[in-house]
Amino acid sequence: MLRDYALQLADGTPVIGLTLRYDRLDNFWFCLLHELAHVGRHLSGTQVDGFVDDLSLRGVKGTPRDPKEDEADEWAENGLIPADVWSTSSVKDDPSSLIVMELAQRLGIHPAIVAGRVRHETGNYRLLSHFVGTGTVRKQLLEVRAS
């Protein structure tokens, strides 16, 4: 089972773990923001607590969903692309490379984040695939480890 998690040690230290199931920049940033939302909004002071996201159960019909997971998703989704910017952006209707780049530049974020949001919202994961950085997260982590 592949899981991302956010938990708190007995001394209050937060810990985040991320899988590389989807080794893409867009997924990395979304998952990191999702787990940071749990740390910032859902983990309390001295209580040992945690959130474990079983990624294989996401979207399985009949699986109960914790409202805190929905809140963390919303926070991660709107953390780098605010809802008001997203709702007025033409990228939803015309997801061209130029518009992805323009929005990313305007927000000061990587185009993978914009492309990932478009792909998620449309359900078309072939769209804008040249932007999402497939295979780059693991490579970057290994480069840091080697140096």
N, C-alpha and C positions, 0 to 999 in steps of 0.2 A: 504494500500500500504506500502510496506517495502522499505525504502530508506536509503542509506548511504549518507553523505553529508560532504562537506568542505565549510566553508564560513568564511567571515571576518567581524567582528563587525566594527562599525563606527570609533572606535579608532585604528583599524588595528589589533586587537587581532584575531588570527585564532581560529576557532572552528571546531572540527571534531566530527561527530556523526556516530556511527556504529550500525547496527541491529545485532541481534543474530539469524537471520533467519536460517542460517546454522551454528549451534553451533559446529564448528570444528576449531581446531588450524590452519590448513592450510588456511582456508577461512578468519579467523580473521587477520592473518598476511598479506595476500594478500590485503584485503580491507583496512587495516590500511596504508600500503605502497601506495596504490592507492590514498587514500585521502591526505596523506602527499605529494604526487607528485603534486596534485592540489594546496596545500598550497605553496609549494616551487617553482612551475613553472608557475602557472596560476593566483594566486591571487596577485593583485598589491597593493602597498603601502597603500594609504589612501582611495582607492575606495572600497565601500561596494559592495561585489561581492560574488558569491557562485556557487557551483556545487552540484546538487542533482541527485543522481543516483537512478532511479526507477528500482529496481532489477527485477520487474515483466515484464519489457519491454525488458530486455536484450535478444538478439537473436530473437526477434519477427520480422519476415520478413516485410520489408517495413517501419520499424521504423528508422527515420534518426539518424545517429550516429555523435556526435560531435567529430572532430579530436582530441580535447583535452582529450576526454575520452580514445581514442586509445593510445595517448601518455602516459597518466597516467597508463593504463594497461601495456604498454611496460616497463615503469619505474618500476612498482611494480613487474612484472614478472622477470626482470633482476636485481632487486635490491639486492636480496640475492643469486641468482644463475646467475652469469654473463653469457651473451649469448655465449661467447667463451668456457666457461666451460661446459655449457649445450650441445652445439653442438658437443663436443668431448667426452662427457660422454657415457658410455655404458648403462646407466640406461634407455635411450630411447628405446633401442632394447632388453634389458634384465632387466625388472623392478623387480628384485628379492629383497627380504628383505636385503640380504647381500650387494648388490650394493647400495641400498638406504641408508643404514647405513654408508657405506664407503664414499659416496659423502657428506652426511650430516656432518660427522665427519671432512672430509677434509675442508669443508667450514665453520665449526663452527656454524651450524644452526641445528634446530630441524628436525628430519626425516619427520615430518608432512609436512614441506615445500617442500621437494623433492617429497614425495608421492603425494601431492596435484598437483604439476606441472605435474607429470606423468599422473595422472588421468585426468587433464584438457586437456592435449595435445592428449591423446589417446581417450578421450570421454568415457572411461570405469571407472565409478565412484564406481564400486565394487572392483576394483583392489586396493590392498594395504590399504584396509579400516582400518586395525588394527593400522596403523600409524597416521591417521589424527586427532585423539583426539576428536571423536564425543562426545558431551555432556560435554566437559571439560572447555570451556571458561566461560559459565554461572556459573558453579560450582566455578571456581577460583575467579570470580568477586564477587560472594556471600560470599565466605570465607573472602575476603579482606574487604568487607563491614561489616561483622560481628565482625571483630577484632578491 
